Amino acid sequence: MAKLVDARDLKSLDLGHAGSIPAARTTPRLEASLTLDLPLLPDRTCGECVECCRFIPLDLPELAKPTGMLCAYCVDGAGCAVHAIRPQTCRTWFCVWRIVELSDDWRPDRSGIIVRPDGLTTGEITLYVVRETEFLRSDAFFETLASWREQGLSLAISVPGPIGTLPVRAVVTDYLGPALEAGDRPMFDLLLANVLMSLGGHPFEPDGVQPRFAVPGAPPVAV
């Protein structure tokens, strides 16, 4: 079972209450410039996964892309076309799948989940559910979350809105925790569906990022 050692995470507001659906809140604009110096797992690569190049906003002098927009330098299903000269932020931002021993099923393009690294400073895990997949209803997903809960970690779920809008997020520890602790998969599946439906119905705010692709040495791109 995946275990997070030396878990560190950003301070978060716990919105969950047992028996009630957690209230959704707009996620503060946490751009990919927020990076953590964490060791990567050896021999693990992103492969064909480009989900962070799509769903994580960037607002750098040389590269800016709204939330949910695939970077113009990225080839869908292949990777970065300017990998050798990519900005420093792109060199240091990695999802938790690159950092923690999770199965290949957790790779974001397969699971539909980006486990955010900015959830590794105060013991809180943020699952950025960019699309709903069967993995959300799998034993592997349930057992991993149960293990994290057993370790005392807080759990948050975030979902994206339309391209160019900030995602919304809620801490769901109190809401999902009892089902995880009891090993009650049917109840967990129902509660998770309620959370995703509630988050998806929350108003989404514009992220204010204007596309800009001017990486030095890169060929011009059309936006």
Backbone torsions as a table, in degrees:
resi	resn	phi	psi	omega
1	MET	NA	137.2	-179.0
2	ALA	-61.7	132.5	179.9
3	LYS	-126.3	132.7	178.6
4	LEU	-96.4	116.7	179.6
5	VAL	-100.2	140.1	-177.4
6	ASP	54.4	46.4	-178.3
7	ALA	-63.6	132.2	178.1
8	ARG	-133.5	143.2	-176.1
9	ASP	-153.9	159.8	175.2
10	LEU	-72.1	146.7	177.1
11	LYS	-61.4	138.0	-176.3
12	SER	-137.8	151.8	176.6
13	LEU	-85.9	121.9	179.7
14	ASP	-83.0	113.2	-176.6
15	LEU	-102.4	-2.0	-173.9
16	GLY	-87.9	146.8	175.1
17	HIS	-139.4	133.6	-178.8
18	ALA	-54.2	130.1	176.6
19	GLY	89.7	-7.4	178.3
20	SER	-129.9	147.5	179.0
21	ILE	-69.0	130.6	-179.9
22	PRO	-60.0	141.9	177.8
23	ALA	-73.3	138.8	178.1
24	ALA	-81.2	144.9	174.9
25	ARG	-135.9	144.6	176.5
26	THR	-63.6	133.7	178.5
27	THR	-71.9	128.4	174.8
28	PRO	-55.3	154.0	-176.1
29	ARG	-71.8	91.3	177.7
30	LEU	-100.9	98.9	-175.1
31	GLU	-82.3	168.5	-179.0
32	ALA	-67.0	-8.8	175.5
33	SER	-67.8	-16.1	173.8
34	LEU	-80.0	103.5	-175.5
35	THR	-124.6	158.8	179.7
36	LEU	-125.8	139.5	-179.5
37	ASP	-87.2	79.0	-178.6
38	LEU	-114.3	141.7	-179.3
39	PRO	-68.9	139.3	177.8
40	LEU	-88.4	153.2	175.7
41	LEU	-68.1	133.5	179.1
42	PRO	-66.8	145.9	175.2
43	ASP	65.4	18.9	174.3
44	ARG	-116.1	127.6	179.9
45	THR	-124.9	166.0	180.0
46	CYS	-69.4	-25.1	-179.0
47	GLY	62.1	-131.2	-179.2
48	GLU	-84.9	-2.7	-176.8
49	CYS	-74.0	127.5	177.7
50	VAL	-129.5	23.8	-173.8
51	GLU	-63.2	-36.4	178.5
52	CYS	-68.1	-30.9	177.9
53	CYS	-70.9	-12.7	179.8
54	ARG	-103.1	-48.3	-167.8
55	PHE	-98.8	-13.8	179.0
56	ILE	-94.5	123.7	-178.9
57	PRO	-71.2	150.4	174.2
58	LEU	-129.8	138.8	175.7
59	ASP	-143.8	72.1	-179.1
60	LEU	-107.9	161.0	178.1
61	PRO	-56.8	-36.5	-176.0
62	GLU	-99.2	-8.7	-176.6
63	LEU	-157.2	121.0	177.5
64	ALA	-138.3	135.4	178.3
65	LYS	-148.4	135.8	179.0
66	PRO	-67.7	161.6	174.9
67	THR	-58.7	129.9	176.6
68	GLY	88.6	-7.1	178.5
69	MET	-95.7	126.8	177.1
70	LEU	-66.3	130.3	178.4
71	CYS	-54.3	136.6	-178.2
72	ALA	-66.8	-17.4	176.4
73	TYR	-87.5	-2.9	-176.1
74	CYS	-100.3	137.4	174.5
75	VAL	-98.2	117.1	-176.6
76	ASP	-56.9	127.4	179.1
77	GLY	79.9	2.6	-178.8
78	ALA	-129.2	-47.0	178.7
79	GLY	130.1	-165.9	-172.5
80	CYS	-76.4	127.1	179.4
81	ALA	-81.1	-12.7	178.4
82	VAL	-121.3	36.9	-173.2
83	HIS	-53.3	-39.7	-175.6
84	ALA	-70.2	-23.2	-177.5
85	ILE	-121.4	18.4	-178.2
86	ARG	-64.0	153.7	-180.0
87	PRO	-60.6	159.0	-178.7
88	GLN	-59.3	-38.1	178.2
89	THR	-56.0	-43.4	-179.6
90	CYS	-67.7	-21.1	179.7
91	ARG	-82.1	-19.1	-171.4
92	THR	-118.9	-6.1	179.1
93	TRP	-95.8	119.8	179.1
94	PHE	-136.7	145.6	174.3
95	CYS	-73.9	166.4	-175.2
96	VAL	-66.3	-21.9	176.7
97	TRP	-61.1	-27.7	177.6
98	ARG	-82.1	-9.1	-172.0
99	ILE	-113.1	-33.9	-173.3
100	VAL	-115.7	147.3	179.4
101	GLU	-70.1	84.7	172.6
102	LEU	-111.7	153.8	-179.0
103	SER	-67.3	164.6	179.1
104	ASP	-62.1	-23.2	177.8
105	ASP	-63.0	-21.1	-179.8
106	TRP	-83.5	-7.1	179.0
107	ARG	-57.0	131.3	-169.5
108	PRO	-53.2	-37.7	-179.0
109	ASP	-70.8	-18.0	177.7
110	ARG	-95.1	-42.5	-176.3
111	SER	-84.2	-24.6	-172.5
112	GLY	78.4	12.4	-176.0
113	ILE	-126.1	125.0	168.7
114	ILE	-99.3	113.5	175.5
115	VAL	-84.6	110.4	-169.6
116	ARG	-73.4	138.3	179.4
117	PRO	-74.6	-21.9	178.7
118	ASP	-73.6	8.0	172.5
119	GLY	-101.8	23.5	-174.4
120	LEU	-122.1	39.5	178.3
121	THR	-125.2	-21.1	178.4
122	THR	-133.6	21.5	175.9
123	GLY	82.7	33.1	177.1
124	GLU	-127.4	135.3	-179.4
125	ILE	-107.6	126.1	176.8
126	THR	-106.8	117.7	177.3
127	LEU	-98.0	109.3	-179.7
128	TYR	-90.9	97.3	-174.9
129	VAL	-85.0	95.6	-174.9
130	VAL	-80.2	-20.1	171.0
131	ARG	-161.2	150.3	-179.2
132	GLU	-83.1	130.6	179.8
133	THR	-131.7	170.8	176.3
134	GLU	-64.3	-21.8	179.8
135	PHE	-59.5	-31.4	179.4
136	LEU	-63.6	-20.1	-179.7
137	ARG	-109.5	21.9	-177.8
138	SER	-96.7	157.5	175.3
139	ASP	-62.5	-36.9	-178.1
140	ALA	-61.2	-42.1	179.3
141	PHE	-66.2	-49.5	-178.5
142	PHE	-60.2	-46.4	-175.7
143	GLU	-67.5	-35.5	178.1
144	THR	-67.7	-44.7	177.9
145	LEU	-63.8	-37.5	177.5
146	ALA	-63.5	-39.0	178.4
147	SER	-65.2	-43.8	178.4
148	TRP	-63.5	-39.9	178.4
149	ARG	-64.9	-39.0	178.4
150	GLU	-63.2	-30.2	177.7
151	GLN	-77.4	-4.2	178.2
152	GLY	89.4	13.2	-179.8
153	LEU	-81.4	144.3	173.0
154	SER	-82.9	152.2	-176.9
155	LEU	-121.7	134.7	175.0
156	ALA	-130.2	149.9	177.1
157	ILE	-124.6	136.7	178.9
158	SER	-129.0	148.9	176.5
159	VAL	-135.7	149.0	178.3
160	PRO	-84.6	158.7	171.3
161	GLY	-105.6	-157.6	175.5
162	PRO	-60.6	160.2	178.6
163	ILE	-54.0	133.7	178.5
164	GLY	88.1	10.3	177.2
165	THR	-120.8	151.6	178.0
166	LEU	-71.7	142.7	175.0
167	PRO	-69.5	165.3	173.6
168	VAL	-113.2	158.3	-169.3
169	ARG	-151.1	149.4	173.9
170	ALA	-147.3	142.5	172.4
171	VAL	-80.3	126.4	-170.5
172	VAL	-118.2	16.0	-176.5
173	THR	-55.1	-51.2	-177.2
174	ASP	-69.8	-30.2	-176.3
175	TYR	-77.5	-45.9	-178.0
176	LEU	-92.1	-21.3	-173.3
177	GLY	-54.5	-49.0	-178.3
178	PRO	-58.6	-39.6	179.0
179	ALA	-67.5	-38.7	177.8
180	LEU	-65.6	-44.5	-177.8
181	GLU	-67.5	-30.4	179.8
182	ALA	-86.9	-6.9	-176.4
183	GLY	68.2	28.4	-175.4
184	ASP	-94.1	89.5	-177.6
185	ARG	-63.6	-47.5	-179.6
186	PRO	-57.8	-42.9	178.9
187	MET	-66.5	-41.7	178.5
188	PHE	-59.8	-46.3	-179.2
189	ASP	-59.5	-41.1	179.4
190	LEU	-65.9	-46.1	-179.3
191	LEU	-65.2	-40.2	178.7
192	LEU	-62.7	-42.6	177.7
193	ALA	-60.7	-39.0	177.8
194	ASN	-63.4	-42.1	179.6
195	VAL	-62.2	-48.9	-177.7
196	LEU	-63.1	-39.5	178.5
197	MET	-65.6	-41.5	-179.7
198	SER	-65.2	-45.0	179.7
199	LEU	-64.2	-41.4	-178.9
200	GLY	-65.1	-21.7	179.8
201	GLY	-92.1	1.3	-179.2
202	HIS	-79.4	143.9	175.9
203	PRO	-61.2	136.8	179.8
204	PHE	-104.4	135.6	-177.7
205	GLU	-100.3	143.9	177.5
206	PRO	-59.1	143.5	179.1
207	ASP	-87.6	-11.7	174.9
208	GLY	74.9	10.2	-178.6
209	VAL	-89.7	126.8	175.9
210	GLN	-99.2	129.4	-177.9
211	PRO	-57.3	136.1	178.8
212	ARG	-152.6	120.2	-177.7
213	PHE	-126.9	96.2	-175.3
214	ALA	-141.3	43.0	177.7
215	VAL	-65.1	124.5	-179.1
216	PRO	-56.0	130.3	179.1
217	GLY	88.4	-8.7	179.5
218	ALA	-87.8	147.6	176.5
219	PRO	-66.2	150.5	179.1
220	PRO	-62.9	148.7	179.0
221	VAL	-127.0	150.8	176.4
222	ALA	-91.1	137.6	179.2
223	VAL	-110.3	NA	NA
